[in-house]
Amino acid sequence: MTLTELSERVGISIVNLSVLKNDRARAIRFSTLVAICDVLECEVGDVLVRA
């Protein structure tokens, strides 16, 4: 799935998805994380990495 498609399905901008993808985000709303997981059909723990 492209960032464009994910952006459209989740309802957040491509720029914000890019920030998350490239590990430049300082924070993420839980509701955004849940929306991404709903689209990707995964669990929150599947997309989080402890640095």
Secondary structure by P-SEA (a helix, b strand, c coil): ccaaaaaaaacccaaaaaaaaacccccccaaaaaaaaaaaccccccccccc
